[in-house]
Amino acid sequence: MKTSIATILLVGLLLLACNDKKATSKNKTNDLVVNKNTSTKPDTNEKERKIKPAFSGQLTPPKTVAKKYTFPWIANYDAKDMLTNRILPPAPYQRKKAPANSFSEWLRHLPLKTGKPEVMLYNGQRKGNQSAHYAVVNMDVGKRDLQQCADAVMRLRAEYLYGTKQANKIHFNFTSGDNIPYSKWKDGYRISLNKNKVKWNKTKGLDASYATFKKYLIQIFNYAGTFSLSKELKPVGNIKDLAAGDVFIQGGFPGHAVIVVDVAQHPQTGEKLFLLAQSYMPAQETHILKNPNNSDLSPWYSTNFEGDLHTPEWTFGKGDLKRFGE
């Protein structure tokens, strides 16, 4: 059969068109494969952000703060157990900068007992309420029922001054109102009481040893308490001015006192968070308190609380915030 030239030309055109469609289809398929791979490729930064572990409210664990202070009541301790390393403020709050060798800085470096042990009483027995504390300060409580709430506050203040070569600033008032300076005790004077009147007698030689310092504190614990300390401290006035070393205190028989041991602040709003420590009755180990009102924020408390400050074992008003003078 003869094939016309027109028919041959038509068949050729159809073959060219078919080959062109195949090529185009192949290129589209390749494009789809490339696009699919691109669209499903994981976002590395997003993946890392999601799996980055939390660390006590911080995205990145801070470097461990090195030891700076020695504490005469303890032979050695691990820097990892210092308060500043153990209890981090929640992001984005940042610790308030504390002046070098200040009471605020010293409190921040207090050694804590490893983990969360039970709070023990002076007689070696367990404290009845084991739900109030977040951590225990690694500091002795003594063998007598003396180092209670105000006593623990005075102990911390005196230990700071003694340990930072400012011992001549140590003084506390007896409930009678008499001021009892450590400098006089160190010089060898001892106290006798007659009808609540204090009389000093020179019975010893000069002795600045830690053992003698502890005997001075025993005398203070015997004759001072929340009643006398509340009169000795100065009102802060505004809760927003709260600083580490301040004391929430209600003087009485009994009264109670807790001490602010650390402060952090929000970089934008200025809101402050704080940690509280206490001893209680009977004499017991000093411990960091939980926040019973906000388990997510605990053990930190916010200065933006409304009404009273509720701690696990006492309630304070904003007007109960006071501060040590010189």
PLY file of the C-alpha trace (Angstrom):
ply
format ascii 1.0
element vertex 326
property float x
property float y
property float z
element edge 325
property int vertex1
property int vertex2
end_header
0.00 0.00 0.00
1.36 3.34 -0.89
1.55 5.82 1.95
1.02 9.39 1.10
3.57 11.99 2.02
0.94 13.76 4.11
0.32 10.66 6.18
4.06 10.19 6.85
4.40 13.79 7.94
1.38 13.44 10.27
2.79 10.30 11.94
6.15 12.07 12.47
4.54 15.02 14.13
2.59 12.73 16.46
5.79 10.88 17.49
7.59 14.16 18.27
4.67 15.37 20.37
4.58 12.11 22.31
8.32 12.21 23.09
8.05 15.84 24.23
5.23 14.97 26.66
7.28 12.12 28.14
10.25 14.41 28.68
8.09 17.06 30.26
6.37 14.51 32.47
9.74 13.13 33.61
11.02 16.58 34.52
7.87 17.33 36.55
8.27 14.04 38.38
11.85 14.95 39.28
10.72 18.38 40.44
8.08 16.79 42.66
10.64 14.48 44.25
12.97 17.37 44.99
10.16 19.49 46.43
8.92 16.62 48.60
12.34 16.05 50.11
12.73 19.76 50.81
9.34 20.08 52.44
9.90 17.16 54.84
13.49 17.98 55.85
13.51 18.50 59.65
14.23 21.96 61.04
17.40 21.27 63.02
17.12 24.37 65.21
13.49 23.65 66.06
14.34 20.04 66.91
17.18 21.07 69.22
15.01 23.69 70.89
12.33 21.15 71.68
14.61 18.53 73.15
16.77 20.94 75.13
16.27 19.85 78.75
14.83 22.19 81.34
17.01 22.94 84.38
15.07 24.27 87.37
13.28 26.81 85.20
16.36 27.76 83.20
16.91 26.83 79.53
20.67 26.60 80.02
22.26 25.46 83.29
24.50 28.22 84.68
28.08 27.53 85.59
28.64 26.25 89.11
29.58 29.09 91.43
32.88 28.40 93.17
33.33 28.41 96.93
34.12 31.81 98.40
33.38 31.57 102.12
34.43 29.20 104.85
31.92 28.35 107.56
33.48 27.56 110.96
30.71 25.15 111.96
31.42 22.78 109.04
34.76 21.28 108.05
34.00 20.93 104.35
31.16 21.05 101.86
30.57 20.58 98.14
30.20 23.76 96.08
27.34 22.07 94.22
25.36 22.15 97.48
25.62 25.91 97.99
22.23 27.58 97.88
23.18 29.61 94.78
23.97 26.41 92.87
21.11 24.28 94.18
18.14 26.64 93.90
17.90 28.54 90.61
15.37 31.30 89.94
12.79 30.52 87.24
13.40 32.07 83.83
13.50 34.94 83.03
14.17 36.09 86.62
17.79 36.78 87.48
19.48 36.92 90.85
19.96 40.44 92.18
23.61 41.40 92.12
24.96 41.36 95.67
27.91 43.51 96.78
31.07 41.53 97.49
31.27 40.26 101.08
27.78 41.56 101.86
25.27 39.73 104.04
23.23 39.11 100.87
26.13 37.42 99.10
27.10 35.39 102.17
23.55 34.04 102.59
23.49 33.04 98.92
26.58 30.88 99.50
25.16 28.97 102.48
25.83 25.22 102.26
22.77 22.99 102.07
22.58 19.35 103.01
22.67 17.08 99.97
19.26 16.11 98.63
16.21 16.68 100.80
16.83 15.09 104.19
14.40 15.33 107.09
14.53 18.33 109.45
15.88 17.17 112.81
15.28 18.63 116.26
17.98 19.57 118.75
17.46 16.24 120.56
18.01 14.11 117.47
14.32 13.42 116.87
12.42 14.14 113.65
10.44 17.34 113.34
6.74 16.51 113.29
5.98 18.52 110.13
8.22 17.33 107.31
6.15 18.98 104.56
7.24 22.59 105.13
10.82 22.50 103.86
12.42 22.45 100.42
16.01 21.99 101.61
17.98 21.92 104.87
20.83 24.31 105.68
23.99 22.40 106.61
24.40 24.04 110.03
24.30 22.57 113.54
21.37 23.30 115.83
23.03 22.58 119.17
22.08 20.16 121.93
19.62 22.41 123.79
16.19 23.78 122.93
17.55 27.24 122.20
18.14 27.85 118.47
14.53 28.50 117.53
13.17 31.04 115.03
14.67 34.41 116.04
17.76 32.61 117.35
18.47 31.12 113.90
18.15 34.58 112.36
20.58 36.05 114.92
22.91 33.08 114.44
23.12 33.70 110.68
23.73 37.42 111.17
26.41 36.83 113.82
28.12 34.06 111.81
28.30 36.37 108.79
29.93 39.18 110.77
32.29 36.82 112.59
33.33 35.04 109.40
33.94 38.23 107.42
36.18 39.89 110.04
33.46 42.27 111.24
33.01 40.73 114.68
33.04 44.10 116.45
29.68 44.84 114.82
27.99 41.89 116.53
25.44 42.94 119.15
21.92 41.93 120.14
19.42 43.08 122.72
18.12 41.01 125.59
14.37 41.00 126.18
15.13 43.44 129.03
16.33 45.94 126.40
20.02 45.72 127.37
22.39 45.71 124.42
24.94 42.88 124.58
27.95 43.45 122.29
30.15 40.52 121.36
33.25 42.76 121.63
32.81 42.98 125.40
32.31 39.23 125.72
35.44 38.64 123.62
37.41 40.92 125.98
36.62 38.61 128.88
33.53 40.20 130.43
30.67 37.96 131.49
27.09 38.72 132.44
25.26 38.32 135.70
21.57 39.10 136.08
19.94 40.54 139.17
16.22 41.28 138.97
16.47 41.52 135.18
19.32 44.00 135.44
22.48 43.17 133.51
25.85 43.50 135.18
29.18 42.92 133.41
32.06 41.30 135.29
35.63 40.86 134.04
36.30 37.17 134.65
38.26 36.01 131.60
41.11 37.07 129.38
40.84 38.15 125.75
39.51 35.25 123.66
38.33 35.63 120.06
38.08 31.87 119.39
35.07 30.36 117.66
34.28 28.29 120.76
33.96 31.46 122.85
31.89 33.10 120.12
29.47 30.15 120.28
29.19 30.57 124.06
28.23 34.21 123.48
25.46 33.07 121.13
24.13 30.63 123.74
23.81 33.56 126.14
21.94 35.54 123.46
19.61 32.63 122.71
18.80 32.33 126.41
17.76 35.95 126.93
16.69 37.25 123.49
13.91 36.28 121.10
11.35 37.61 118.65
10.15 40.24 121.13
13.58 41.84 121.51
14.71 41.32 117.92
11.56 42.88 116.47
12.31 46.06 118.44
15.96 46.03 117.40
15.34 45.71 113.64
14.31 48.64 111.45
11.10 48.63 109.35
11.67 48.33 105.60
8.49 50.22 104.76
7.84 48.98 101.22
7.74 45.33 100.20
9.25 46.30 96.82
12.45 47.31 98.67
12.88 43.77 100.04
16.49 42.50 100.04
18.32 39.36 101.12
19.02 39.55 104.85
15.66 41.16 105.62
13.43 39.49 108.19
9.68 38.95 108.41
9.11 39.06 112.16
6.28 39.22 114.66
7.54 39.75 118.18
5.74 37.97 120.98
5.58 35.03 123.35
5.56 33.18 121.08
6.24 35.14 117.93
7.97 34.02 114.78
10.67 35.14 112.35
11.81 34.00 108.90
14.78 35.43 107.00
15.07 36.30 103.30
18.12 34.39 102.07
18.06 35.24 98.34
16.35 37.56 95.86
15.84 37.43 92.08
14.25 40.05 89.84
12.38 40.11 86.51
14.52 42.09 84.01
11.51 43.82 82.43
8.84 44.20 85.12
11.13 44.53 88.15
9.05 42.00 90.11
11.10 40.36 92.85
11.14 36.74 93.96
12.64 35.65 97.28
13.60 32.58 99.30
12.82 32.19 103.00
14.59 30.21 105.71
13.52 29.48 109.26
14.00 27.47 112.41
10.95 26.87 114.59
9.78 25.46 117.90
11.23 23.34 119.35
14.79 24.18 118.23
15.45 22.55 114.88
17.68 22.65 111.84
17.37 25.81 109.76
15.63 25.05 106.48
14.49 26.65 103.21
10.70 26.95 103.13
8.36 25.77 100.42
5.80 28.19 99.00
2.44 26.66 100.02
0.50 29.10 97.82
2.18 28.40 94.46
3.66 24.97 93.85
4.90 26.02 90.39
6.90 28.90 91.83
8.00 27.13 95.04
10.33 27.52 96.86
10.36 31.11 95.56
7.84 33.69 96.75
6.77 36.80 94.85
6.65 40.30 96.34
3.41 40.78 94.38
1.37 38.82 96.92
-1.99 40.25 97.94
-2.94 40.56 101.58
-0.78 38.54 103.97
2.30 36.41 103.34
1.39 32.80 104.06
4.33 30.54 104.86
3.93 26.85 105.80
3.82 27.51 109.55
3.12 31.22 110.04
1.35 34.19 108.43
2.98 37.61 108.19
1.85 41.04 107.05
3.83 43.26 104.69
4.49 45.55 107.64
6.37 42.75 109.40
9.34 43.14 107.03
12.36 44.55 108.89
16.10 44.92 108.44
19.33 44.82 110.44
21.12 48.13 110.96
24.78 48.54 111.75
0 1
1 2
2 3
3 4
4 5
5 6
6 7
7 8
8 9
9 10
10 11
11 12
12 13
13 14
14 15
15 16
16 17
17 18
18 19
19 20
20 21
21 22
22 23
23 24
24 25
25 26
26 27
27 28
28 29
29 30
30 31
31 32
32 33
33 34
34 35
35 36
36 37
37 38
38 39
39 40
40 41
41 42
42 43
43 44
44 45
45 46
46 47
47 48
48 49
49 50
50 51
51 52
52 53
53 54
54 55
55 56
56 57
57 58
58 59
59 60
60 61
61 62
62 63
63 64
64 65
65 66
66 67
67 68
68 69
69 70
70 71
71 72
72 73
73 74
74 75
75 76
76 77
77 78
78 79
79 80
80 81
81 82
82 83
83 84
84 85
85 86
86 87
87 88
88 89
89 90
90 91
91 92
92 93
93 94
94 95
95 96
96 97
97 98
98 99
99 100
100 101
101 102
102 103
103 104
104 105
105 106
106 107
107 108
108 109
109 110
110 111
111 112
112 113
113 114
114 115
115 116
116 117
117 118
118 119
119 120
120 121
121 122
122 123
123 124
124 125
125 126
126 127
127 128
128 129
129 130
130 131
131 132
132 133
133 134
134 135
135 136
136 137
137 138
138 139
139 140
140 141
141 142
142 143
143 144
144 145
145 146
146 147
147 148
148 149
149 150
150 151
151 152
152 153
153 154
154 155
155 156
156 157
157 158
158 159
159 160
160 161
161 162
162 163
163 164
164 165
165 166
166 167
167 168
168 169
169 170
170 171
171 172
172 173
173 174
174 175
175 176
176 177
177 178
178 179
179 180
180 181
181 182
182 183
183 184
184 185
185 186
186 187
187 188
188 189
189 190
190 191
191 192
192 193
193 194
194 195
195 196
196 197
197 198
198 199
199 200
200 201
201 202
202 203
203 204
204 205
205 206
206 207
207 208
208 209
209 210
210 211
211 212
212 213
213 214
214 215
215 216
216 217
217 218
218 219
219 220
220 221
221 222
222 223
223 224
224 225
225 226
226 227
227 228
228 229
229 230
230 231
231 232
232 233
233 234
234 235
235 236
236 237
237 238
238 239
239 240
240 241
241 242
242 243
243 244
244 245
245 246
246 247
247 248
248 249
249 250
250 251
251 252
252 253
253 254
254 255
255 256
256 257
257 258
258 259
259 260
260 261
261 262
262 263
263 264
264 265
265 266
266 267
267 268
268 269
269 270
270 271
271 272
272 273
273 274
274 275
275 276
276 277
277 278
278 279
279 280
280 281
281 282
282 283
283 284
284 285
285 286
286 287
287 288
288 289
289 290
290 291
291 292
292 293
293 294
294 295
295 296
296 297
297 298
298 299
299 300
300 301
301 302
302 303
303 304
304 305
305 306
306 307
307 308
308 309
309 310
310 311
311 312
312 313
313 314
314 315
315 316
316 317
317 318
318 319
319 320
320 321
321 322
322 323
323 324
324 325
